[in-house]
Amino acid sequence: MHICMTYLNEGDQVLIPNPGYPTYTSAVKLAGGTPLYYELTAENSWAPDFENLEKSDLSKVKLMWVNYPHMPTGQRPTKELFEKIVAFGIKHQILICHDNPYAFILNDKPESLLSIDRAKEVVIELNSLSKSQNMAGWRVGMLIAAEDRINEILRFKSNMDSGMFLPVQLAAAKALSLDQSWYDSVNKIYTARREKVFELLDVLKCVYTKQQVGMFVWAKIPATYKDGYALSDKVLYDANVFITPGGIFGSAGNEYIRVSLCGSIEKFSEAIKRIEACV
């Protein structure tokens, strides 16, 4: 929100992924900007179609939201993809906003878009302790960018709030000092949960890749269902289990569902039993 309020004026356009995190759209609209959705597909490994984007009128585009590892699909980034994103931003003078909170979840190669040559010219990267340090609700995150960009955003932010409670900042600093064993222990738990989610999706006859990273599993629904909403409703009303329909992340997610890894093994086992009894 602070980024959008800092850089957008009425009528400015912003590129937003479809499927993608719905808050990107909300923040852009609240700041007076206009969302322009770029569609991601499984066939293109959930990467932007830069060839298609180049055919568009980009003269009013000020920002582009990207998010890798991607939510909701769990797609990992590649260096080639990151290089294309940076090159696109430089060519068209578009500020790239990279939302990167899932980098350390089930991902053995965490990467930053700012590792790419010349990225500081156009990239702002966000991360969050909510995911990697289990500090959801503490509202502790970080913004990484060139000094000028940070100062621009701080100029806006300093007029919106008065900073964070010091003990929360100290706890965050402690969390960031934890070594690799912390991430290994957390990912061991997520790995076990993910296996149960794969089992659940097999019961539903969904198609998915086991190469996904992050806190969710993205799966294509069987052709017997009209869309992800229909499957979600079926499971909700017949088994009292809620599964997120992919369409809430954009029209490109209509044929998918997303399952969170934040439940316990016991909850997943119970959900599997209930679903087996109704499908």
Residue pairs with C-beta under 8 A, 6 or more apart in sequence:
1 27
1 30
1 31
2 153
2 156
2 157
2 160
3 27
3 63
3 97
3 124
3 143
3 153
4 14
4 27
4 28
4 30
4 31
4 33
4 63
5 30
5 31
5 156
5 160
6 152
6 153
6 155
6 156
7 62
7 63
7 95
7 152
8 14
8 28
8 31
8 32
8 33
8 62
8 63
9 32
9 33
10 32
10 33
11 32
11 33
11 34
11 60
12 32
12 33
12 34
12 60
12 61
12 62
12 63
13 33
13 34
13 35
13 36
13 60
13 61
13 62
14 24
14 28
14 33
14 34
14 35
14 36
14 61
14 62
14 63
14 64
14 65
15 36
15 37
15 38
15 53
15 61
15 63
15 64
15 65
15 94
16 24
16 25
16 28
16 35
16 36
16 37
16 38
16 65
17 24
17 37
17 38
17 40
17 48
17 65
17 66
17 67
17 70
17 250
18 37
18 38
18 39
18 40
18 249
18 250
18 251
18 252
18 253
19 40
19 72
19 73
19 246
19 249
19 250
19 252
19 253
19 256
20 40
20 65
20 67
20 70
20 71
20 249
20 250
21 65
21 67
21 71
21 99
21 249
22 248
22 249
24 35
24 65
24 99
25 35
28 34
28 35
28 63
29 35
33 62
33 63
34 60
36 56
36 61
37 250
38 48
38 49
38 52
38 53
39 49
39 251
39 252
40 46
40 47
40 48
40 70
40 73
40 252
41 49
41 252
42 73
42 220
45 75
46 70
46 73
46 75
47 75
47 81
47 84
48 66
48 84
48 85
48 88
50 84
50 88
53 88
58 92
58 94
61 92
61 94
62 94
62 95
63 94
63 95
63 96
63 97
64 85
64 88
64 89
64 94
64 95
64 96
64 97
65 97
65 99
66 85
66 96
66 97
66 98
66 99
66 113
67 98
67 99
67 100
68 75
68 76
68 77
68 81
68 82
68 98
68 100
68 113
69 75
69 76
69 77
69 100
69 102
69 103
69 105
69 107
69 213
69 214
70 214
71 102
71 214
71 216
72 216
72 218
72 244
72 246
72 249
72 253
72 256
72 258
73 212
73 218
74 209
74 211
74 212
74 213
74 214
74 216
74 217
74 218
75 212
76 107
76 109
76 211
76 213
77 111
77 113
79 111
79 116
82 111
82 113
82 115
82 116
82 119
83 116
85 96
85 98
85 113
85 116
86 96
86 113
86 116
86 117
86 118
86 119
86 122
86 123
88 94
88 96
89 95
89 96
89 121
89 122
89 123
90 118
90 121
90 122
93 122
94 122
95 122
95 123
95 124
95 149
96 113
96 119
96 122
96 123
96 124
97 124
97 126
98 112
98 113
98 114
98 123
98 124
98 125
98 126
99 126
100 112
100 113
100 125
100 126
100 127
101 126
101 127
101 128
101 130
101 131
101 132
101 141
102 131
102 213
102 214
102 215
103 110
103 111
103 112
103 127
103 132
104 110
104 131
104 132
104 183
104 187
105 131
105 132
105 186
105 187
105 190
105 213
105 214
105 215
106 187
106 190
106 191
106 194
106 212
106 213
106 214
106 215
107 213
107 214
112 125
112 144
113 119
113 123
113 125
114 120
114 123
114 125
114 144
114 145
116 123
120 145
120 146
121 146
123 145
124 143
124 144
124 145
124 149
124 153
125 143
125 144
125 145
126 141
126 142
126 143
126 144
127 141
127 142
127 144
128 140
128 141
128 142
129 135
129 138
129 140
129 141
129 172
129 175
129 176
130 136
130 137
130 138
130 139
130 140
130 141
131 215
132 183
132 186
133 172
133 175
133 176
133 178
133 182
134 186
135 171
135 172
135 175
138 168
138 171
138 172
139 164
139 168
140 164
140 168
140 169
140 171
140 172
143 150
143 153
145 153
190 215
190 261
192 265
193 261
193 263
193 264
193 265
193 268
194 217
194 261
196 265
196 268
196 269
196 272
197 217
197 259
197 261
197 268
198 208
198 210
198 217
199 268
199 272
200 259
200 268
200 271
200 272
200 275
201 208
201 217
201 219
201 259
203 272
203 275
203 276
203 279
204 219
204 221
204 222
204 231
204 235
204 257
204 275
204 279
205 222
206 219
206 220
206 221
206 222
206 257
207 219
207 220
208 217
208 218
208 219
208 220
212 218
215 260
215 261
215 262
216 258
216 259
216 260
216 261
217 258
217 259
217 261
218 246
218 256
218 257
218 258
219 256
219 257
219 258
219 259
220 255
220 256
221 227
221 228
221 231
221 255
221 256
221 257
222 231
225 231
225 234
227 245
227 247
227 254
227 255
228 245
228 246
228 247
228 253
228 254
228 255
228 256
228 257
229 245
229 247
229 254
231 243
231 245
231 257
232 242
232 243
232 244
232 245
232 257
234 278
234 279
235 241
235 242
235 243
235 275
235 278
235 279
236 242
236 243
238 278
238 279
239 271
239 274
239 275
239 277
239 278
240 274
241 271
241 274
241 275
243 257
243 258
243 259
244 257
244 258
244 259
244 260
245 253
245 256
245 257
245 258
246 253
246 254
246 255
246 256
246 257
246 258
247 253
247 254
249 258
263 271
